[in-house]
Structure formats: C-alpha cells, structure tokens
Amino acid sequence: MKIRTLYFKVADVKAAADFWAALLDMQPHKDFETWKEFMCGNIRLGLLSADGLGDPVQGSGCVPVFEFDDDALPAYITRAKSLGATVVVDGLEDDNMKSIVFRDPFGHEFELSRFHGA
C-alpha cells in the first residue's frame, strides 16, 4: 500500500492552482479544466473542481488516495465497509478512475484504488 495522491476539492480550481503554483514554484504537470495536479516527490497533489461538478465540499475537503495491488484491495474494501465507511462513487471498473470513493463515519472522503503504476 502507498499513498498515491492527496487532492483538495475546491470551488475555483484555477485560483487554487495559481496559489499552489506560486507556493510550490512549479506549474501543474496535469492541467485540465476541472483537475490540476502537481508532482511533489512521489505524491501527487491534486485540485478537483467541486463546484463545476456539482459536488459540495464536505468534511476536510482533502481526499487521500490509497493504492493497492489487485490481490490486496478487496480486503481493504471489505474492511472499510465493516468499519462503517459508505460508498460515494464506485469507479473501480472505470479505467480512468480505478478506485472507490468512501466517506468515513466522520464525513471525510478517501479512495481505495487499484495500483496505477508509476
């Protein structure tokens, strides 16, 4: 297991990207209308336009993405559900997503993802 990505849900992805680009002194390596992504060592820092997707910012607004080998992932999915996490989006079979977004019992979202590679 590793943390692949941390991302913030933001109302204005361009303004947020401008802030992080200035702070980190780098430009995003992925730059789409609703998603910007910076490489910070071996962890990706992403910005997701919550406003443009009609997805209100809830909890902390920061979503960690945990990445697993295919054989380990089912046990973590089962464990998350047994601990009271609820599925927000099941994109496990979506080749663009390869993950399941959960909300923990305290309102914070996290993703359990198939291994994406480097």
CNS distance restraints for C-alpha pairs under 8 A (distance, minus, plus):
assign (resid   1 and name CA) (resid  66 and name CA) 6.69 0.50 0.50
assign (resid   1 and name CA) (resid  67 and name CA) 5.58 0.50 0.50
assign (resid   1 and name CA) (resid  68 and name CA) 4.90 0.50 0.50
assign (resid   1 and name CA) (resid  69 and name CA) 7.39 0.50 0.50
assign (resid   2 and name CA) (resid  66 and name CA) 5.79 0.50 0.50
assign (resid   2 and name CA) (resid  67 and name CA) 5.47 0.50 0.50
assign (resid   2 and name CA) (resid  68 and name CA) 7.07 0.50 0.50
assign (resid   3 and name CA) (resid  43 and name CA) 6.95 0.50 0.50
assign (resid   3 and name CA) (resid  64 and name CA) 6.98 0.50 0.50
assign (resid   3 and name CA) (resid  65 and name CA) 5.83 0.50 0.50
assign (resid   3 and name CA) (resid  66 and name CA) 4.64 0.50 0.50
assign (resid   3 and name CA) (resid  67 and name CA) 6.09 0.50 0.50
assign (resid   4 and name CA) (resid  42 and name CA) 7.47 0.50 0.50
assign (resid   4 and name CA) (resid  43 and name CA) 5.35 0.50 0.50
assign (resid   4 and name CA) (resid  44 and name CA) 6.31 0.50 0.50
assign (resid   4 and name CA) (resid  64 and name CA) 7.96 0.50 0.50
assign (resid   4 and name CA) (resid  65 and name CA) 5.86 0.50 0.50
assign (resid   4 and name CA) (resid  66 and name CA) 6.12 0.50 0.50
assign (resid   4 and name CA) (resid  67 and name CA) 6.12 0.50 0.50
assign (resid   5 and name CA) (resid  43 and name CA) 5.50 0.50 0.50
assign (resid   5 and name CA) (resid  44 and name CA) 4.54 0.50 0.50
assign (resid   5 and name CA) (resid  45 and name CA) 5.94 0.50 0.50
assign (resid   5 and name CA) (resid  46 and name CA) 7.02 0.50 0.50
assign (resid   5 and name CA) (resid  64 and name CA) 6.00 0.50 0.50
assign (resid   5 and name CA) (resid  65 and name CA) 5.12 0.50 0.50
assign (resid   5 and name CA) (resid  66 and name CA) 7.50 0.50 0.50
assign (resid   6 and name CA) (resid  43 and name CA) 7.38 0.50 0.50
assign (resid   6 and name CA) (resid  44 and name CA) 6.28 0.50 0.50
assign (resid   6 and name CA) (resid  45 and name CA) 5.18 0.50 0.50
assign (resid   6 and name CA) (resid  46 and name CA) 6.16 0.50 0.50
assign (resid   6 and name CA) (resid  62 and name CA) 6.69 0.50 0.50
assign (resid   6 and name CA) (resid  63 and name CA) 5.57 0.50 0.50
assign (resid   6 and name CA) (resid  64 and name CA) 4.49 0.50 0.50
assign (resid   6 and name CA) (resid  65 and name CA) 6.13 0.50 0.50
assign (resid   7 and name CA) (resid  44 and name CA) 7.90 0.50 0.50
assign (resid   7 and name CA) (resid  45 and name CA) 5.51 0.50 0.50
assign (resid   7 and name CA) (resid  46 and name CA) 4.16 0.50 0.50
assign (resid   7 and name CA) (resid  47 and name CA) 5.36 0.50 0.50
assign (resid   7 and name CA) (resid  48 and name CA) 6.85 0.50 0.50
assign (resid   7 and name CA) (resid  62 and name CA) 5.46 0.50 0.50
assign (resid   7 and name CA) (resid  63 and name CA) 5.24 0.50 0.50
assign (resid   7 and name CA) (resid  64 and name CA) 6.64 0.50 0.50
assign (resid   8 and name CA) (resid  46 and name CA) 6.31 0.50 0.50
assign (resid   8 and name CA) (resid  47 and name CA) 5.01 0.50 0.50
assign (resid   8 and name CA) (resid  48 and name CA) 6.15 0.50 0.50
assign (resid   8 and name CA) (resid  61 and name CA) 5.51 0.50 0.50
assign (resid   8 and name CA) (resid  62 and name CA) 4.40 0.50 0.50
assign (resid   8 and name CA) (resid  63 and name CA) 6.35 0.50 0.50
assign (resid   9 and name CA) (resid  47 and name CA) 6.08 0.50 0.50
assign (resid   9 and name CA) (resid  48 and name CA) 4.87 0.50 0.50
assign (resid   9 and name CA) (resid  49 and name CA) 6.00 0.50 0.50
assign (resid   9 and name CA) (resid  50 and name CA) 5.26 0.50 0.50
assign (resid   9 and name CA) (resid  57 and name CA) 6.02 0.50 0.50
assign (resid   9 and name CA) (resid  61 and name CA) 5.25 0.50 0.50
assign (resid   9 and name CA) (resid  62 and name CA) 6.42 0.50 0.50
assign (resid   9 and name CA) (resid  63 and name CA) 7.85 0.50 0.50
assign (resid  10 and name CA) (resid  16 and name CA) 7.09 0.50 0.50
assign (resid  10 and name CA) (resid  47 and name CA) 6.63 0.50 0.50
assign (resid  10 and name CA) (resid  48 and name CA) 6.03 0.50 0.50
assign (resid  10 and name CA) (resid  49 and name CA) 5.28 0.50 0.50
assign (resid  10 and name CA) (resid  50 and name CA) 5.45 0.50 0.50
assign (resid  10 and name CA) (resid  51 and name CA) 7.00 0.50 0.50
assign (resid  10 and name CA) (resid  57 and name CA) 7.03 0.50 0.50
assign (resid  10 and name CA) (resid  61 and name CA) 7.58 0.50 0.50
assign (resid  11 and name CA) (resid  49 and name CA) 5.83 0.50 0.50
assign (resid  11 and name CA) (resid  50 and name CA) 5.61 0.50 0.50
assign (resid  11 and name CA) (resid  51 and name CA) 4.74 0.50 0.50
assign (resid  11 and name CA) (resid  52 and name CA) 7.56 0.50 0.50
assign (resid  11 and name CA) (resid  57 and name CA) 7.87 0.50 0.50
assign (resid  12 and name CA) (resid  16 and name CA) 6.21 0.50 0.50
assign (resid  12 and name CA) (resid  49 and name CA) 6.36 0.50 0.50
assign (resid  12 and name CA) (resid  51 and name CA) 7.16 0.50 0.50
assign (resid  13 and name CA) (resid  17 and name CA) 5.94 0.50 0.50
assign (resid  13 and name CA) (resid  33 and name CA) 7.79 0.50 0.50
assign (resid  13 and name CA) (resid  34 and name CA) 6.58 0.50 0.50
assign (resid  13 and name CA) (resid  35 and name CA) 7.21 0.50 0.50
assign (resid  13 and name CA) (resid  36 and name CA) 7.41 0.50 0.50
assign (resid  13 and name CA) (resid  47 and name CA) 6.26 0.50 0.50
assign (resid  13 and name CA) (resid  48 and name CA) 6.47 0.50 0.50
assign (resid  13 and name CA) (resid  49 and name CA) 5.16 0.50 0.50
assign (resid  14 and name CA) (resid  18 and name CA) 6.10 0.50 0.50
assign (resid  15 and name CA) (resid  19 and name CA) 6.27 0.50 0.50
assign (resid  16 and name CA) (resid  20 and name CA) 6.27 0.50 0.50
assign (resid  16 and name CA) (resid  47 and name CA) 7.25 0.50 0.50
assign (resid  17 and name CA) (resid  21 and name CA) 5.84 0.50 0.50
assign (resid  17 and name CA) (resid  28 and name CA) 7.62 0.50 0.50
assign (resid  17 and name CA) (resid  36 and name CA) 6.67 0.50 0.50
assign (resid  17 and name CA) (resid  47 and name CA) 7.08 0.50 0.50
assign (resid  18 and name CA) (resid  22 and name CA) 6.15 0.50 0.50
assign (resid  19 and name CA) (resid  23 and name CA) 6.13 0.50 0.50
assign (resid  20 and name CA) (resid  24 and name CA) 5.78 0.50 0.50
assign (resid  20 and name CA) (resid  25 and name CA) 7.90 0.50 0.50
assign (resid  21 and name CA) (resid  25 and name CA) 5.46 0.50 0.50
assign (resid  21 and name CA) (resid  26 and name CA) 5.09 0.50 0.50
assign (resid  21 and name CA) (resid  27 and name CA) 5.29 0.50 0.50
assign (resid  21 and name CA) (resid  28 and name CA) 6.97 0.50 0.50
assign (resid  22 and name CA) (resid  26 and name CA) 6.97 0.50 0.50
assign (resid  26 and name CA) (resid  38 and name CA) 7.82 0.50 0.50
assign (resid  27 and name CA) (resid  38 and name CA) 7.05 0.50 0.50
assign (resid  28 and name CA) (resid  36 and name CA) 6.04 0.50 0.50
assign (resid  28 and name CA) (resid  37 and name CA) 5.11 0.50 0.50
assign (resid  28 and name CA) (resid  38 and name CA) 4.51 0.50 0.50
assign (resid  28 and name CA) (resid  39 and name CA) 7.50 0.50 0.50
assign (resid  29 and name CA) (resid  36 and name CA) 7.67 0.50 0.50
assign (resid  29 and name CA) (resid  37 and name CA) 5.94 0.50 0.50
assign (resid  29 and name CA) (resid  38 and name CA) 5.65 0.50 0.50
assign (resid  29 and name CA) (resid  39 and name CA) 7.01 0.50 0.50
assign (resid  30 and name CA) (resid  35 and name CA) 7.42 0.50 0.50
assign (resid  30 and name CA) (resid  36 and name CA) 5.38 0.50 0.50
assign (resid  30 and name CA) (resid  37 and name CA) 4.94 0.50 0.50
assign (resid  30 and name CA) (resid  38 and name CA) 7.05 0.50 0.50
assign (resid  31 and name CA) (resid  35 and name CA) 6.36 0.50 0.50
assign (resid  31 and name CA) (resid  36 and name CA) 4.66 0.50 0.50
assign (resid  31 and name CA) (resid  37 and name CA) 6.66 0.50 0.50
assign (resid  32 and name CA) (resid  36 and name CA) 5.90 0.50 0.50
assign (resid  34 and name CA) (resid  47 and name CA) 7.91 0.50 0.50
assign (resid  34 and name CA) (resid  48 and name CA) 5.77 0.50 0.50
assign (resid  34 and name CA) (resid  49 and name CA) 4.82 0.50 0.50
assign (resid  34 and name CA) (resid  52 and name CA) 7.06 0.50 0.50
assign (resid  35 and name CA) (resid  46 and name CA) 6.94 0.50 0.50
assign (resid  35 and name CA) (resid  47 and name CA) 5.59 0.50 0.50
assign (resid  35 and name CA) (resid  48 and name CA) 4.83 0.50 0.50
assign (resid  35 and name CA) (resid  49 and name CA) 6.43 0.50 0.50
assign (resid  36 and name CA) (resid  46 and name CA) 5.64 0.50 0.50
assign (resid  36 and name CA) (resid  47 and name CA) 5.17 0.50 0.50
assign (resid  36 and name CA) (resid  48 and name CA) 6.90 0.50 0.50
assign (resid  37 and name CA) (resid  44 and name CA) 6.48 0.50 0.50
assign (resid  37 and name CA) (resid  45 and name CA) 5.60 0.50 0.50
assign (resid  37 and name CA) (resid  46 and name CA) 4.27 0.50 0.50
assign (resid  37 and name CA) (resid  47 and name CA) 6.35 0.50 0.50
assign (resid  38 and name CA) (resid  44 and name CA) 5.73 0.50 0.50
assign (resid  38 and name CA) (resid  45 and name CA) 5.13 0.50 0.50
assign (resid  38 and name CA) (resid  46 and name CA) 6.34 0.50 0.50
assign (resid  39 and name CA) (resid  43 and name CA) 6.24 0.50 0.50
assign (resid  39 and name CA) (resid  44 and name CA) 4.76 0.50 0.50
assign (resid  39 and name CA) (resid  45 and name CA) 6.35 0.50 0.50
assign (resid  40 and name CA) (resid  44 and name CA) 5.82 0.50 0.50
assign (resid  40 and name CA) (resid  45 and name CA) 6.68 0.50 0.50
assign (resid  49 and name CA) (resid  53 and name CA) 6.54 0.50 0.50
assign (resid  50 and name CA) (resid  54 and name CA) 6.16 0.50 0.50
assign (resid  50 and name CA) (resid  55 and name CA) 4.77 0.50 0.50
assign (resid  50 and name CA) (resid  56 and name CA) 5.99 0.50 0.50
assign (resid  50 and name CA) (resid  57 and name CA) 6.45 0.50 0.50
assign (resid  51 and name CA) (resid  55 and name CA) 5.99 0.50 0.50
assign (resid  51 and name CA) (resid  56 and name CA) 6.61 0.50 0.50
assign (resid  57 and name CA) (resid  61 and name CA) 5.54 0.50 0.50
assign (resid  58 and name CA) (resid 107 and name CA) 7.05 0.50 0.50
assign (resid  58 and name CA) (resid 108 and name CA) 7.17 0.50 0.50
assign (resid  59 and name CA) (resid 106 and name CA) 7.69 0.50 0.50
assign (resid  59 and name CA) (resid 107 and name CA) 5.12 0.50 0.50
assign (resid  59 and name CA) (resid 108 and name CA) 4.75 0.50 0.50
assign (resid  59 and name CA) (resid 109 and name CA) 7.36 0.50 0.50
assign (resid  60 and name CA) (resid 108 and name CA) 6.15 0.50 0.50
assign (resid  61 and name CA) (resid 108 and name CA) 7.51 0.50 0.50
assign (resid  61 and name CA) (resid 109 and name CA) 7.88 0.50 0.50
assign (resid  62 and name CA) (resid 108 and name CA) 7.92 0.50 0.50
assign (resid  62 and name CA) (resid 109 and name CA) 7.54 0.50 0.50
assign (resid  63 and name CA) (resid 108 and name CA) 7.54 0.50 0.50
assign (resid  63 and name CA) (resid 109 and name CA) 5.54 0.50 0.50
assign (resid  63 and name CA) (resid 110 and name CA) 5.02 0.50 0.50
assign (resid  63 and name CA) (resid 111 and name CA) 7.15 0.50 0.50
assign (resid  64 and name CA) (resid 109 and name CA) 7.68 0.50 0.50
assign (resid  64 and name CA) (resid 110 and name CA) 5.16 0.50 0.50
assign (resid  64 and name CA) (resid 111 and name CA) 6.34 0.50 0.50
assign (resid  65 and name CA) (resid 110 and name CA) 5.97 0.50 0.50
assign (resid  65 and name CA) (resid 111 and name CA) 4.58 0.50 0.50
assign (resid  65 and name CA) (resid 112 and name CA) 6.04 0.50 0.50
assign (resid  65 and name CA) (resid 113 and name CA) 6.75 0.50 0.50
assign (resid  66 and name CA) (resid 110 and name CA) 7.79 0.50 0.50
assign (resid  66 and name CA) (resid 111 and name CA) 6.05 0.50 0.50
assign (resid  66 and name CA) (resid 112 and name CA) 5.06 0.50 0.50
assign (resid  66 and name CA) (resid 113 and name CA) 5.93 0.50 0.50
assign (resid  67 and name CA) (resid 112 and name CA) 6.12 0.50 0.50
assign (resid  67 and name CA) (resid 113 and name CA) 4.69 0.50 0.50
assign (resid  67 and name CA) (resid 114 and name CA) 5.68 0.50 0.50
assign (resid  67 and name CA) (resid 115 and name CA) 5.31 0.50 0.50
assign (resid  67 and name CA) (resid 116 and name CA) 7.64 0.50 0.50
assign (resid  68 and name CA) (resid  72 and name CA) 6.12 0.50 0.50
assign (resid  68 and name CA) (resid  73 and name CA) 5.49 0.50 0.50
assign (resid  68 and name CA) (resid 112 and name CA) 7.46 0.50 0.50
assign (resid  68 and name CA) (resid 113 and name CA) 6.15 0.50 0.50
assign (resid  68 and name CA) (resid 114 and name CA) 5.34 0.50 0.50
assign (resid  68 and name CA) (resid 115 and name CA) 5.19 0.50 0.50
assign (resid  69 and name CA) (resid  73 and name CA) 6.28 0.50 0.50
assign (resid  69 and name CA) (resid 114 and name CA) 6.11 0.50 0.50
assign (resid  69 and name CA) (resid 115 and name CA) 5.31 0.50 0.50
assign (resid  70 and name CA) (resid  74 and name CA) 7.60 0.50 0.50
assign (resid  70 and name CA) (resid 114 and name CA) 5.95 0.50 0.50
assign (resid  70 and name CA) (resid 115 and name CA) 6.97 0.50 0.50
assign (resid  72 and name CA) (resid  76 and name CA) 6.95 0.50 0.50
assign (resid  73 and name CA) (resid  77 and name CA) 6.29 0.50 0.50
assign (resid  73 and name CA) (resid 112 and name CA) 7.42 0.50 0.50
assign (resid  73 and name CA) (resid 113 and name CA) 7.44 0.50 0.50
assign (resid  73 and name CA) (resid 114 and name CA) 6.89 0.50 0.50
assign (resid  74 and name CA) (resid  78 and name CA) 6.17 0.50 0.50
assign (resid  75 and name CA) (resid  79 and name CA) 6.05 0.50 0.50
assign (resid  76 and name CA) (resid  80 and name CA) 6.03 0.50 0.50
assign (resid  76 and name CA) (resid 112 and name CA) 7.67 0.50 0.50
assign (resid  77 and name CA) (resid  81 and name CA) 6.35 0.50 0.50
assign (resid  77 and name CA) (resid 112 and name CA) 7.14 0.50 0.50
assign (resid  78 and name CA) (resid  82 and name CA) 6.15 0.50 0.50
assign (resid  79 and name CA) (resid  83 and name CA) 6.17 0.50 0.50
assign (resid  80 and name CA) (resid  84 and name CA) 6.65 0.50 0.50
assign (resid  80 and name CA) (resid  85 and name CA) 5.39 0.50 0.50
assign (resid  81 and name CA) (resid  85 and name CA) 4.91 0.50 0.50
assign (resid  81 and name CA) (resid  86 and name CA) 6.36 0.50 0.50
assign (resid  84 and name CA) (resid 104 and name CA) 6.71 0.50 0.50
assign (resid  84 and name CA) (resid 105 and name CA) 5.90 0.50 0.50
assign (resid  85 and name CA) (resid 102 and name CA) 5.97 0.50 0.50
assign (resid  85 and name CA) (resid 103 and name CA) 5.42 0.50 0.50
assign (resid  85 and name CA) (resid 104 and name CA) 4.39 0.50 0.50
assign (resid  85 and name CA) (resid 105 and name CA) 5.79 0.50 0.50
assign (resid  86 and name CA) (resid 102 and name CA) 5.33 0.50 0.50
assign (resid  86 and name CA) (resid 103 and name CA) 5.28 0.50 0.50
assign (resid  86 and name CA) (resid 104 and name CA) 6.61 0.50 0.50
assign (resid  86 and name CA) (resid 105 and name CA) 7.83 0.50 0.50
assign (resid  87 and name CA) (resid 100 and name CA) 7.03 0.50 0.50
assign (resid  87 and name CA) (resid 101 and name CA) 6.00 0.50 0.50
assign (resid  87 and name CA) (resid 102 and name CA) 4.49 0.50 0.50
assign (resid  87 and name CA) (resid 103 and name CA) 6.46 0.50 0.50
assign (resid  88 and name CA) (resid 100 and name CA) 7.62 0.50 0.50
assign (resid  88 and name CA) (resid 101 and name CA) 5.34 0.50 0.50
assign (resid  88 and name CA) (resid 102 and name CA) 5.25 0.50 0.50
assign (resid  88 and name CA) (resid 103 and name CA) 6.47 0.50 0.50
assign (resid  89 and name CA) (resid 100 and name CA) 5.83 0.50 0.50
assign (resid  89 and name CA) (resid 101 and name CA) 5.05 0.50 0.50
assign (resid  89 and name CA) (resid 102 and name CA) 7.16 0.50 0.50
assign (resid  90 and name CA) (resid  99 and name CA) 6.76 0.50 0.50
assign (resid  90 and name CA) (resid 100 and name CA) 4.52 0.50 0.50
assign (resid  90 and name CA) (resid 101 and name CA) 6.35 0.50 0.50
assign (resid  91 and name CA) (resid  97 and name CA) 5.62 0.50 0.50
assign (resid  91 and name CA) (resid  98 and name CA) 5.69 0.50 0.50
assign (resid  91 and name CA) (resid  99 and name CA) 5.18 0.50 0.50
assign (resid  91 and name CA) (resid 100 and name CA) 5.41 0.50 0.50
assign (resid  91 and name CA) (resid 101 and name CA) 7.72 0.50 0.50
assign (resid  92 and name CA) (resid  97 and name CA) 6.63 0.50 0.50
assign (resid  92 and name CA) (resid  98 and name CA) 4.22 0.50 0.50
assign (resid  92 and name CA) (resid  99 and name CA) 4.33 0.50 0.50
assign (resid  92 and name CA) (resid 100 and name CA) 5.58 0.50 0.50
assign (resid  92 and name CA) (resid 113 and name CA) 7.25 0.50 0.50
assign (resid  92 and name CA) (resid 114 and name CA) 7.48 0.50 0.50
assign (resid  93 and name CA) (resid  97 and name CA) 7.77 0.50 0.50
assign (resid  93 and name CA) (resid  98 and name CA) 5.88 0.50 0.50
assign (resid  93 and name CA) (resid  99 and name CA) 7.77 0.50 0.50
assign (resid  94 and name CA) (resid  98 and name CA) 5.48 0.50 0.50
assign (resid  94 and name CA) (resid  99 and name CA) 7.91 0.50 0.50
assign (resid  98 and name CA) (resid 113 and name CA) 5.72 0.50 0.50
assign (resid  98 and name CA) (resid 114 and name CA) 5.55 0.50 0.50
assign (resid  98 and name CA) (resid 116 and name CA) 7.97 0.50 0.50
assign (resid  99 and name CA) (resid 111 and name CA) 6.21 0.50 0.50
assign (resid  99 and name CA) (resid 112 and name CA) 5.46 0.50 0.50
assign (resid  99 and name CA) (resid 113 and name CA) 3.94 0.50 0.50
assign (resid  99 and name CA) (resid 114 and name CA) 6.10 0.50 0.50
assign (resid 100 and name CA) (resid 111 and name CA) 5.46 0.50 0.50
assign (resid 100 and name CA) (resid 112 and name CA) 5.45 0.50 0.50
assign (resid 100 and name CA) (resid 113 and name CA) 6.43 0.50 0.50
assign (resid 101 and name CA) (resid 109 and name CA) 6.67 0.50 0.50
assign (resid 101 and name CA) (resid 110 and name CA) 5.74 0.50 0.50
assign (resid 101 and name CA) (resid 111 and name CA) 4.39 0.50 0.50
assign (resid 101 and name CA) (resid 112 and name CA) 6.70 0.50 0.50
assign (resid 102 and name CA) (resid 109 and name CA) 5.45 0.50 0.50
assign (resid 102 and name CA) (resid 110 and name CA) 5.42 0.50 0.50
assign (resid 102 and name CA) (resid 111 and name CA) 6.01 0.50 0.50
assign (resid 102 and name CA) (resid 112 and name CA) 7.87 0.50 0.50
assign (resid 103 and name CA) (resid 107 and name CA) 5.66 0.50 0.50
assign (resid 103 and name CA) (resid 108 and name CA) 5.35 0.50 0.50
assign (resid 103 and name CA) (resid 109 and name CA) 4.28 0.50 0.50
assign (resid 103 and name CA) (resid 110 and name CA) 6.42 0.50 0.50
assign (resid 104 and name CA) (resid 108 and name CA) 5.44 0.50 0.50
assign (resid 104 and name CA) (resid 109 and name CA) 6.24 0.50 0.50
assign (resid 104 and name CA) (resid 110 and name CA) 7.61 0.50 0.50
